[in-house]
């Protein structure tokens, strides 16, 4: 396998390319279910914990709450979720799985397992465990943690686009 990274090894660019590649692979697995990747993510999150607030659910699947409503609309139109008002906060709604969504549970969880096993096969033992640790770190890292790392950014010669000198 070619281990050449693109863009002179730029971490962010290469992670983005890898994610888009995996999204396309997952899309082929999920497409027969009649779901988009984001719908698949949302259902997975609800299978783990049904009845989440919409904002919690958006965070759980890595999306901005402000642009999340259309995804919920589509799942509701497909009859897979219901919105229920929160009795203690009139601005919030709970997202609840319907019985129809429960029919997808086994297929969705199985598709995730298949993809994970295929990826684990590509990365031998210790590499896969290291990969999982790195993914976990990147999912949970906070901006403040990065700012605590003492790296002289000016040493890399970065310049703002549009500035002279």
Secondary structure, 3 states (H helix, E strand, C coil): CCCCCCHHHCHHHHHHHHHHHHHHHHHHHHHCCCCCHHHHHHHHHHHHCCCEEHHHHHHHCCCCHHHCHHHHHHHHHCCCEEEEEECCEEEEEEEEECHHHHCCHHHHHHHHHHHHHHHHHHCCHHHHHHHHHHHHHHHHCCHHHHHHCCCCHHHHCCCCCCCCC
